Amino acid sequence: MLLCATLSLQAQQAQIDKMEQLAKQNKYSDATKQALMIANNYARNVRTYNEATIYYKKALDFASQANDRRLLATVYFETGQYYARRGMWKDADQNLIAAYNQYRAVGDKKEQARVYRAAAAIYLANNRNATAIDLLEKSASTYKDVREYNNVIDIYEQLAKIYTNLNNTSKAQFYQNQARQLAAPARQVAKIQKQEEGITIDSLNMTREELEREKRRLALLENEKSKQEMMLDSMLAAGEDQAARMREAEARAEFAQLQAEQRQKMLLIVGAAGAVALLFLIFAIIAFIGKRKANKVLEYKNKQIEEQKLLIEKEKAQTDKVLLNILPKEVAEELKEKKMVTPRAYDMVSVIFTDFKGFTNIAEKLSPEEIVRELDTCFTEFDRICGEYNLEKIKTIGDAYMCAGGLPVPNTTNPYDAVAAGLAMQEWMEDMKRKKEMLGEIFFELRLGIHTGKVVAGVVGDKKYAYDIWGDAVNLAARMEQSGEIGKVNISGDTYDLVKDRFFCTHRGKIKAKNKGEVDMYFVERPYA
């Protein structure tokens, strides 16, 4: 092993032993930092580059096992810088891209800006000035977002030097002026930040007057800093507008130059050719220019079309999302395809109705906001239960909630699904009641009824679509709820005949139901084990 430039062989070995010990103890974060320190030490000497590469890879492996994105980003960044110093541009670029992705994942914009700047240095070293400039501008923009104004100034000064070397005097002067204008307010912000850091509000060791004075001082400093930051933001925004105008002017100038060159070429050709050749060349040149213009127009139109397609797709996705919130998926698809929904009859659908006991009296004791909040909490949970048991929410009317199973796609499990969902709703309501009672708060109690039978389903309205169901089964389900009891799942005899092999039920006898006469009803107690 070669001797590191800054450490003795013995000291270097001690660091390696410590790293290996930390790794054996599964202290991967500490092992990563140790490996990175060793790698950086080796990287200082060209004779120990091979050892540096080994320990950068070890640091990357430990950081991956530590499952720490920020630490992983640091390793990628340091490794990228190391490869850049060696002139291994591809490896450097790959590691910096990986570092950027990790910093973006943790939302660290300041470090993202630093990666942009490091990547720009690689492209500058390879004379790819346009890409480097683009990366530096992105870095400056990102630093601006996190109000790292001094870094913005540094990048502007760097851009001024690059444009000077490219003989682009106007842009060089622009960035130099920007840097000078930002310097004074940026220094003022840094000065205020230093003053703020120097203020220590110790409420235990200060008199009340001293405490209030220091708080006022801190507030004044913060106010002044905000003013300076607003000034900087305004100056940067104005600078961006000016830069955009400059880019537009450059594009116009390039196009004018192209036209002038084409005219000059045509004149030269005209002076050397005969009449026939002249006409031929004129047509050829016109065709060439026309083709280039047509290509540019076509590119611009294609870009517009693509942007329009993306906008349409986005709006379509939003429309689909809204549609799926009010209609079942299958119904929504039919409506989009055919512009209408054909009403459909179903032979076996289980309908659930619920409402809250004494809702009107309870509502008088709550504010409008509290009423809506409580209903939203309950109905959101009912929606979740419907999803779990393959039921379709139909609608809510005031404090009443209606859902059904067996549509829009028919199935034979809907009686079981509906009864299981009803038990889940009552169980959740009972849990909510216990919590409210412990807190001394007002609570709701639920009546719930289920009936299984034939229905017709369809979409009504042409402005605000509503998926609804009709039929005697719907009316009878409503009577099951009205004749039910608090905390119970009340089902009709028809539903009982379909679920009796899975749920233990108590026969209530024939109960009189409004407009239906006497109907067999059952309370569902529990599922069979």
C-alpha positions as CSV (number, residue, x, y, z in Angstrom):
1,M,0.0,0.0,0.0
2,L,1.4,3.4,-1.0
3,L,1.9,6.1,1.6
4,C,-0.8,8.8,1.6
5,A,0.5,12.3,1.2
6,T,-1.0,13.6,4.4
7,L,-1.0,10.6,6.7
8,S,1.5,8.1,7.9
9,L,1.0,4.4,6.9
10,Q,0.3,3.6,10.5
11,A,-2.4,6.4,10.9
12,Q,-4.0,5.4,7.6
13,Q,-4.2,1.7,8.7
14,A,-5.8,2.8,12.0
15,Q,-8.5,4.6,10.0
16,I,-9.1,1.5,7.9
17,D,-9.3,-0.7,10.9
18,K,-11.9,1.7,12.5
19,M,-14.0,1.7,9.3
20,E,-14.0,-2.2,9.2
21,Q,-15.0,-2.3,12.9
22,L,-17.9,0.1,12.3
23,A,-19.1,-2.0,9.4
24,K,-19.0,-5.2,11.4
25,Q,-21.1,-3.5,14.1
26,N,-23.6,-2.5,11.3
27,K,-22.9,1.2,12.0
28,Y,-23.1,1.9,8.3
29,S,-23.5,5.7,8.5
30,D,-20.3,6.0,10.6
31,A,-18.6,3.5,8.4
32,T,-19.6,5.5,5.3
33,K,-18.1,8.7,6.8
34,Q,-14.9,6.9,7.7
35,A,-14.5,5.4,4.2
36,L,-15.2,8.8,2.6
37,M,-12.5,10.4,4.8
38,I,-10.0,7.6,3.8
39,A,-10.9,8.0,0.1
40,N,-10.5,11.8,0.3
41,N,-7.1,11.4,1.9
42,Y,-5.9,9.0,-0.8
43,A,-7.4,11.3,-3.5
44,R,-5.0,14.1,-2.6
45,N,-2.1,12.2,-4.1
46,V,-2.0,11.0,-7.7
47,R,0.1,8.0,-6.6
48,T,-2.7,6.7,-4.4
49,Y,-5.6,7.2,-6.9
50,N,-6.2,3.4,-7.1
51,E,-6.7,3.2,-3.3
52,A,-9.0,6.3,-3.4
53,T,-11.2,4.6,-6.0
54,I,-11.5,1.5,-3.8
55,Y,-12.6,3.5,-0.7
56,Y,-15.0,5.7,-2.6
57,K,-16.7,2.5,-3.7
58,K,-16.7,1.2,-0.1
59,A,-18.3,4.4,1.0
60,L,-21.0,4.1,-1.6
61,D,-21.7,0.5,-0.5
62,F,-21.9,1.4,3.2
63,A,-24.2,4.4,2.4
64,S,-26.5,2.2,0.5
65,Q,-26.8,-0.2,3.4
66,A,-27.3,2.8,5.8
67,N,-30.4,3.7,3.7
68,D,-29.6,7.3,4.1
69,R,-30.4,9.3,0.9
70,R,-28.6,12.5,2.1
71,L,-25.4,10.5,3.0
72,L,-25.6,8.6,-0.3
73,A,-25.9,11.9,-2.1
74,T,-22.7,13.2,-0.4
75,V,-20.8,10.1,-1.4
76,Y,-21.9,10.4,-5.0
77,F,-21.0,14.1,-5.0
78,E,-17.5,13.6,-3.5
79,T,-16.9,10.6,-5.9
80,G,-18.0,12.7,-8.9
81,Q,-15.6,15.5,-7.9
82,Y,-12.8,13.0,-7.5
83,Y,-13.4,11.6,-11.0
84,A,-13.6,15.1,-12.4
85,R,-10.1,15.9,-11.0
86,R,-8.8,12.8,-12.7
87,G,-10.3,13.9,-16.0
88,M,-12.6,10.8,-16.1
89,W,-15.5,12.9,-17.3
90,K,-18.1,10.2,-18.0
91,D,-17.7,8.7,-14.5
92,A,-17.8,12.1,-12.9
93,D,-21.0,13.0,-14.8
94,Q,-22.7,9.8,-13.8
95,N,-21.9,10.2,-10.1
96,L,-23.1,13.9,-10.1
97,I,-26.3,12.9,-11.8
98,A,-26.8,10.2,-9.0
99,A,-26.0,12.9,-6.4
100,Y,-28.6,15.3,-7.9
101,N,-31.3,12.6,-7.9
102,Q,-30.7,11.8,-4.2
103,Y,-30.7,15.5,-3.2
104,R,-33.9,16.0,-5.2
105,A,-35.5,13.1,-3.4
106,V,-34.9,14.7,0.0
107,G,-35.9,18.1,-1.3
108,D,-32.5,19.8,-0.7
109,K,-32.4,22.6,-3.4
110,K,-29.2,24.2,-2.1
111,E,-27.3,21.0,-2.7
112,Q,-29.0,20.5,-6.1
113,A,-27.7,23.9,-7.1
114,R,-24.2,22.9,-6.0
115,V,-24.4,19.7,-8.1
116,Y,-25.5,21.8,-11.2
117,R,-22.4,24.0,-10.7
118,A,-20.0,21.1,-10.3
119,A,-21.5,19.5,-13.5
120,A,-21.0,22.8,-15.3
121,A,-17.3,22.7,-14.5
122,I,-17.1,19.3,-16.2
123,Y,-18.7,20.6,-19.4
124,L,-16.5,23.7,-19.4
125,A,-13.4,21.5,-19.2
126,N,-14.6,19.7,-22.3
127,N,-15.3,23.0,-24.2
128,R,-19.1,22.3,-24.2
129,N,-19.8,25.9,-23.3
130,A,-23.5,25.9,-24.2
131,T,-24.3,23.1,-21.8
132,A,-22.1,24.5,-19.1
133,I,-23.9,27.9,-19.4
134,D,-27.3,26.2,-19.2
135,L,-26.2,24.3,-16.0
136,L,-24.9,27.5,-14.4
137,E,-28.1,29.3,-15.1
138,K,-30.1,26.5,-13.5
139,S,-27.7,26.6,-10.5
140,A,-28.2,30.3,-10.1
141,S,-32.0,30.0,-10.4
142,T,-32.1,27.2,-7.8
143,Y,-29.8,29.2,-5.4
144,K,-32.2,32.2,-5.9
145,D,-35.2,30.0,-4.8
146,V,-33.4,29.3,-1.5
147,R,-32.2,32.9,-1.2
148,E,-28.5,32.0,-1.4
149,Y,-27.7,35.3,-3.0
150,N,-23.9,35.3,-2.6
151,N,-23.8,32.0,-4.6
152,V,-26.0,33.7,-7.3
153,I,-23.5,36.6,-7.5
154,D,-20.5,34.1,-7.8
155,I,-22.2,32.3,-10.7
156,Y,-23.1,35.6,-12.5
157,E,-19.4,36.6,-12.2
158,Q,-18.4,33.2,-13.6
159,L,-20.9,33.6,-16.5
160,A,-19.5,37.1,-17.2
161,K,-16.0,35.6,-17.6
162,I,-17.3,32.8,-19.9
163,Y,-19.0,35.2,-22.2
164,T,-15.9,37.5,-22.2
165,N,-13.9,34.5,-23.4
166,L,-16.6,33.8,-26.0
167,N,-16.3,37.5,-27.2
168,N,-20.0,38.0,-26.3
169,T,-19.6,41.5,-24.9
170,S,-23.2,42.3,-24.3
171,K,-23.9,39.2,-22.2
172,A,-20.7,39.5,-20.3
173,Q,-21.6,43.1,-19.4
174,F,-25.1,42.0,-18.5
175,Y,-24.0,39.4,-16.0
176,Q,-21.2,41.7,-14.6
177,N,-23.8,44.4,-14.0
178,Q,-26.2,42.0,-12.4
179,A,-23.5,40.8,-10.0
180,R,-22.5,44.4,-9.0
181,Q,-26.2,45.4,-8.4
182,L,-26.9,42.4,-6.2
183,A,-23.7,42.8,-4.2
184,A,-24.7,45.6,-1.8
185,P,-28.1,44.2,-0.7
186,A,-26.7,40.7,-0.5
187,R,-23.9,41.9,1.9
188,Q,-26.6,43.7,3.9
189,V,-28.6,40.4,4.2
190,A,-25.5,38.5,5.3
191,K,-24.7,41.2,7.9
192,I,-28.2,41.1,9.3
193,Q,-28.1,37.3,9.5
194,K,-24.9,37.6,11.5
195,Q,-26.4,40.1,13.8
196,E,-29.5,37.8,14.3
197,E,-27.2,34.9,15.2
198,G,-25.5,37.1,17.8
199,I,-28.8,37.8,19.6
200,T,-29.4,35.2,22.3
201,I,-32.7,35.6,24.1
202,D,-32.2,34.1,27.5
203,S,-35.5,34.5,29.3
204,L,-34.1,33.1,32.6
205,N,-31.2,35.6,32.9
206,M,-32.9,38.7,31.5
207,T,-35.2,41.2,33.1
208,R,-38.6,41.7,31.5
209,E,-37.5,45.0,30.0
210,E,-34.3,43.4,28.5
211,L,-36.2,40.5,27.1
212,E,-38.7,42.8,25.4
213,R,-35.9,45.0,24.0
214,E,-34.1,42.1,22.5
215,K,-37.3,40.8,21.0
216,R,-38.0,44.2,19.4
217,R,-34.4,44.3,18.1
218,L,-34.8,40.9,16.5
219,A,-38.1,41.8,14.9
220,L,-36.6,45.0,13.5
221,L,-33.7,43.1,12.0
222,E,-36.0,40.5,10.5
223,N,-38.1,43.2,9.0
224,E,-35.0,44.9,7.4
225,K,-33.8,41.5,6.1
226,S,-37.2,40.9,4.5
227,K,-37.0,44.3,2.8
228,Q,-33.5,43.6,1.4
229,E,-34.6,40.1,0.3
230,M,-37.6,41.5,-1.5
231,M,-35.3,44.0,-3.2
232,L,-33.0,41.2,-4.3
233,D,-35.9,39.1,-5.6
234,S,-37.2,42.1,-7.6
235,M,-33.7,42.8,-9.1
236,L,-33.3,39.1,-10.0
237,A,-36.8,39.0,-11.6
238,A,-36.0,42.1,-13.6
239,G,-32.7,40.6,-14.7
240,E,-34.4,37.4,-15.9
241,D,-36.8,39.5,-18.0
242,Q,-33.9,41.4,-19.5
243,A,-32.0,38.1,-20.2
244,A,-35.1,36.7,-22.0
245,R,-35.3,39.9,-24.1
246,M,-31.6,39.5,-25.0
247,R,-32.2,35.8,-26.0
248,E,-35.1,36.9,-28.2
249,A,-33.0,39.7,-29.8
250,E,-30.1,37.2,-30.5
251,A,-32.5,34.8,-32.2
252,R,-33.8,37.6,-34.4
253,A,-30.3,38.7,-35.2
254,E,-29.3,35.1,-36.1
255,F,-32.2,34.8,-38.4
256,A,-31.5,38.2,-40.1
257,Q,-27.9,37.1,-40.6
258,L,-29.0,33.9,-42.2
259,Q,-31.2,35.8,-44.6
260,A,-28.3,38.2,-45.4
261,E,-26.0,35.3,-46.1
262,Q,-28.5,33.7,-48.4
263,R,-29.0,37.0,-50.4
264,Q,-25.2,37.4,-50.6
265,K,-24.7,33.9,-52.0
266,M,-27.5,34.5,-54.5
267,L,-25.8,37.7,-55.8
268,L,-22.5,36.0,-56.2
269,I,-24.1,33.2,-58.1
270,V,-26.0,35.6,-60.3
271,G,-22.8,37.4,-61.4
272,A,-21.3,34.2,-62.6
273,A,-24.1,32.4,-64.3
274,G,-26.1,32.8,-67.5
275,A,-29.8,33.5,-67.7
276,V,-31.0,29.9,-67.7
277,A,-28.6,28.9,-64.9
278,L,-29.7,32.1,-63.0
279,L,-33.3,31.1,-63.1
280,F,-32.5,27.6,-62.1
281,L,-30.4,28.7,-59.2
282,I,-32.9,31.3,-58.1
283,F,-35.6,28.6,-58.0
284,A,-33.3,26.3,-56.1
285,I,-32.4,28.8,-53.6
286,I,-35.9,29.9,-53.1
287,A,-36.9,26.3,-52.6
288,F,-34.1,25.8,-50.2
289,I,-35.0,28.8,-48.1
290,G,-38.6,28.0,-48.4
291,K,-37.9,24.5,-47.2
292,R,-35.9,25.7,-44.2
293,K,-38.6,28.2,-43.3
294,A,-41.2,25.5,-43.8
295,N,-39.2,23.1,-41.5
296,K,-39.0,25.8,-38.9
297,V,-42.7,26.5,-39.1
298,L,-43.4,22.8,-39.0
299,E,-41.2,22.3,-36.0
300,Y,-42.9,25.2,-34.2
301,K,-46.4,23.8,-35.2
302,N,-45.4,20.4,-34.0
303,K,-44.3,21.8,-30.7
304,Q,-47.6,23.7,-30.4
305,I,-49.5,20.5,-31.2
306,E,-47.5,18.5,-28.6
307,E,-48.1,21.2,-26.0
308,Q,-51.8,21.2,-26.9
309,K,-51.9,17.4,-26.7
310,L,-50.3,17.5,-23.2
311,L,-52.8,20.1,-22.1
312,I,-55.7,18.1,-23.5
313,E,-54.5,14.9,-21.8
314,K,-54.1,16.8,-18.5
315,E,-57.6,18.2,-18.8
316,K,-58.9,14.8,-19.8
317,A,-57.3,13.2,-16.7
318,Q,-58.9,15.9,-14.5
319,T,-62.3,15.3,-16.2
320,D,-62.0,11.6,-15.8
321,K,-61.1,12.0,-12.1
322,V,-64.2,14.2,-11.5
323,L,-66.3,11.7,-13.5
324,L,-65.1,8.7,-11.5
325,N,-65.9,10.6,-8.3
326,I,-69.6,10.8,-9.2
327,L,-70.1,7.7,-11.4
328,P,-69.0,4.0,-11.2
329,K,-66.0,3.3,-13.5
330,E,-68.0,1.1,-16.0
331,V,-70.8,3.7,-16.2
332,A,-68.3,6.5,-16.7
333,E,-66.5,4.6,-19.5
334,E,-69.9,4.0,-21.3
335,L,-70.8,7.7,-20.9
336,K,-67.5,8.8,-22.4
337,E,-67.7,6.3,-25.3
338,K,-71.4,6.6,-26.2
339,K,-72.2,10.1,-24.7
340,M,-75.1,8.4,-22.9
341,V,-75.8,5.5,-20.5
342,T,-78.4,2.9,-21.2
343,P,-80.7,2.1,-18.2
344,R,-80.2,-1.4,-17.0
345,A,-82.3,-3.8,-15.0
346,Y,-80.7,-6.0,-12.3
347,D,-82.3,-9.1,-10.7
348,M,-80.4,-9.1,-7.5
349,V,-79.1,-6.0,-5.8
350,S,-78.7,-5.4,-2.1
351,V,-79.5,-1.9,-1.1
352,I,-78.4,-0.3,2.2
353,F,-80.0,2.8,3.7
354,T,-78.7,4.6,6.9
355,D,-79.6,7.6,8.8
356,F,-78.8,9.1,12.2
357,K,-81.1,9.1,15.2
358,G,-82.5,12.5,16.2
359,F,-80.2,14.3,13.7
360,T,-82.4,17.5,13.7
361,N,-82.1,17.9,17.5
362,I,-78.4,17.2,17.5
363,A,-77.8,19.6,14.6
364,E,-79.4,22.4,16.7
365,K,-76.6,22.0,19.2
366,L,-73.8,22.2,16.7
367,S,-72.5,25.0,14.5
368,P,-72.9,24.6,10.7
369,E,-69.1,23.9,10.4
370,E,-69.3,21.2,13.1
371,I,-72.3,19.5,11.4
372,V,-70.6,19.3,8.1
373,R,-67.4,18.1,9.7
374,E,-69.2,15.3,11.6
375,L,-71.1,14.2,8.5
376,D,-68.0,14.3,6.4
377,T,-66.1,12.1,8.9
378,C,-68.9,9.5,9.0
379,F,-69.6,9.4,5.2
380,T,-65.9,9.3,4.4
381,E,-65.6,6.1,6.5
382,F,-68.8,4.7,4.9
383,D,-67.2,5.3,1.5
384,R,-64.1,3.4,2.6
385,I,-66.2,0.5,3.8
386,C,-68.1,0.4,0.5
387,G,-64.8,0.2,-1.3
388,E,-63.7,-2.7,0.9
389,Y,-66.8,-4.7,0.4
390,N,-67.4,-4.0,-3.3
391,L,-70.4,-1.8,-2.9
392,E,-71.3,1.3,-4.9
393,K,-72.2,4.5,-3.2
394,I,-75.4,5.9,-4.7
395,K,-76.0,9.2,-2.9
396,T,-76.4,11.1,0.3
397,I,-79.5,13.1,1.2
398,G,-79.0,15.2,4.3
399,D,-78.0,12.8,7.0
400,A,-79.1,9.7,5.0
401,Y,-76.6,7.5,3.1
402,M,-77.5,5.0,0.4
403,C,-75.3,2.4,-1.2
404,A,-75.8,-0.9,-3.1
405,G,-74.0,-4.1,-4.1
406,G,-74.4,-6.1,-7.3
407,L,-74.1,-3.2,-9.7
408,P,-73.0,-1.8,-12.2
409,V,-71.3,-5.2,-12.6
410,P,-73.7,-8.0,-11.5
411,N,-72.5,-10.5,-8.9
412,T,-73.9,-13.2,-6.6
413,T,-72.0,-12.1,-3.5
414,N,-73.7,-8.8,-2.9
415,P,-76.1,-9.9,-0.1
416,Y,-73.1,-11.1,1.9
417,D,-71.1,-8.0,1.0
418,A,-73.9,-5.7,2.0
419,V,-74.5,-7.4,5.4
420,A,-70.7,-7.5,6.2
421,A,-70.5,-3.8,5.3
422,G,-73.5,-2.9,7.5
423,L,-71.9,-4.6,10.5
424,A,-68.6,-2.8,9.8
425,M,-70.5,0.6,9.7
426,Q,-72.3,-0.1,13.0
427,E,-69.0,-1.3,14.6
428,W,-67.3,1.9,13.5
429,M,-70.1,4.1,14.8
430,E,-70.0,2.3,18.2
431,D,-66.2,3.0,18.4
432,M,-66.8,6.6,17.6
433,K,-69.6,6.8,20.2
434,R,-67.3,5.5,22.9
435,K,-64.6,8.0,22.0
436,K,-67.1,10.9,22.0
437,E,-68.5,9.8,25.3
438,M,-65.1,9.8,27.0
439,L,-64.5,13.3,25.7
440,G,-68.0,14.5,26.7
441,E,-68.9,15.4,23.1
442,I,-72.1,14.9,21.2
443,F,-72.2,11.7,19.1
444,F,-74.4,10.3,16.3
445,E,-76.2,6.9,16.5
446,L,-77.0,4.9,13.4
447,R,-80.1,3.1,12.0
448,L,-79.3,0.8,9.1
449,G,-81.5,-1.4,6.9
450,I,-80.9,-3.8,4.0
451,H,-83.1,-5.4,1.4
452,T,-82.2,-7.5,-1.7
453,G,-84.3,-7.4,-4.8
454,K,-84.7,-6.1,-8.4
455,V,-83.8,-2.5,-9.4
456,V,-83.3,-0.4,-12.5
457,A,-80.1,1.7,-12.6
458,G,-79.1,4.6,-14.8
459,V,-77.8,8.1,-15.1
460,V,-80.1,11.1,-14.8
461,G,-79.5,14.7,-15.8
462,D,-77.4,16.2,-18.6
463,K,-75.6,18.9,-16.5
464,K,-74.8,17.3,-13.2
465,Y,-74.7,13.6,-13.8
466,A,-76.1,11.3,-11.1
467,Y,-76.1,7.5,-11.0
468,D,-79.3,6.4,-9.3
469,I,-81.4,3.3,-8.8
470,W,-85.2,2.8,-8.7
471,G,-87.6,0.0,-7.9
472,D,-89.6,-1.6,-5.1
473,A,-86.3,-3.0,-3.6
474,V,-85.2,0.6,-3.0
475,N,-88.4,1.5,-1.2
476,L,-88.3,-1.7,0.9
477,A,-84.6,-1.1,1.9
478,A,-85.7,2.4,3.1
479,R,-88.5,0.7,5.2
480,M,-85.9,-1.6,6.7
481,E,-83.9,1.4,7.9
482,Q,-87.0,3.2,9.3
483,S,-88.1,0.1,11.2
484,G,-84.6,-0.7,12.5
485,E,-83.0,0.0,15.8
486,I,-80.0,2.0,16.9
487,G,-76.7,0.0,16.4
488,K,-78.5,-2.9,14.6
489,V,-78.4,-4.2,11.1
490,N,-82.0,-4.7,10.1
491,I,-82.6,-7.0,7.1
492,S,-85.6,-8.2,5.2
493,G,-86.7,-11.8,4.9
494,D,-85.5,-11.9,1.3
495,T,-82.0,-10.9,2.3
496,Y,-82.1,-13.3,5.3
497,D,-82.8,-16.2,3.0
498,L,-79.7,-15.4,1.0
499,V,-77.3,-14.9,4.0
500,K,-78.6,-17.2,6.7
501,D,-75.9,-19.8,6.0
502,R,-73.1,-17.2,6.8
503,F,-74.6,-14.9,9.5
504,F,-76.4,-15.6,12.8
505,C,-79.6,-13.6,12.8
506,T,-82.5,-13.0,15.2
507,H,-86.0,-13.2,13.8
508,R,-88.1,-10.1,14.8
509,G,-91.4,-11.5,13.5
510,K,-93.5,-9.6,11.0
511,I,-93.1,-5.9,11.5
512,K,-95.4,-3.3,10.0
513,A,-93.6,-1.3,7.3
514,K,-95.0,2.0,5.9
515,N,-97.0,1.3,2.7
516,K,-95.8,-2.3,2.7
517,G,-97.9,-4.0,5.4
518,E,-96.3,-6.6,7.6
519,V,-92.8,-7.7,6.5
520,D,-90.5,-10.4,8.0
521,M,-87.4,-8.7,9.5
522,Y,-84.2,-9.9,11.1
523,F,-81.4,-8.4,13.1
524,V,-78.0,-9.6,12.0
525,E,-76.0,-10.4,15.1
526,R,-72.7,-11.7,13.8
527,P,-71.1,-13.8,11.1
528,Y,-70.7,-17.5,11.9
529,A,-67.2,-18.4,13.0
